[in-house]
Amino acid sequence: ETGVTQTPRHLVMGMTNKKSLKCEQHLGHNAMYWYKQSAKKPLELMFVYNFKEQTENNSVPSRFSPECPNSSHLFLHLHTLQPEDSALYLCASSQDFGDNTEAFFGQGTRLTVV
Amino acid sequence: AQKVTQAQTEISVVEKEDVTLDCVYETRDTTYYLFWYKQPPSGELVFLIRRNSFDEQNEISGRYSWNFQKSTSSFNFTITASQVVDSAVYFCALSEVGWSTGFQKLVFGTGTRLLVSP
């Protein structure tokens, strides 16, 4: 248990569906992240939120829409996805007080787009 | 640009063997952090170690040890007397030091799958 909880753990959705991934951290961290892990590719940073403000968007297609209502919750809204979007989506959080600390990851949501 | 290379895709060992996972990185930054994470079948990435670029001391934690060599841009990870529970995918990662940004941008390698058989 890392203190970062992701739901659902598994999701199968059609290309016309709209769904959301949820991430919650109980660590009091101020930064939250979405990463995408595809088969045989390095983990890719998608979005970063720092103190609820989006500070990074790594050229992610608009069919992925993040939302950070507070520093403990992070959502990833999905719509009109493609089969190549099937992957493990990992949420992470970290704290920073002038020095980097390690990122803590959730167990991920295994997404399958059919 | 930053890059992390883990050339070993998969390693298979028998229990009690020692195994070393290689990690080579590229960065133009003079200050950075290096990490190792373990990803068991359950999916979450478990933090193992963070190393500051100014600290080249090797570190040992139980059966785990890390060899950081700035001269060769390598940060290798050795498991001594491996156990079946060590079976997982291991990721090496690099992060720029965000003194003013307050967050990390982790650049990961592709991972090394370690299979430890009884």
Interface residues (C-beta under 8 A of the other chain):
Chain A: T2 V4 R9 N30 A31 Y33 Y35 K40 K41 P42 L43 L45 V48 N50 F51 T55 E56 L88 L90 A92 S94 D96 G98 N100 T101 E102 A103 F104 F105 G106 Q107 G108 R110
Chain B: V4 Y33 F35 Y37 S42 G43 E44 L45 V46 F47 R50 F91 S95 V97 G98 W99 T101 G102 F103 Q104 K105 L106 V107 F108 G109 T110 G111
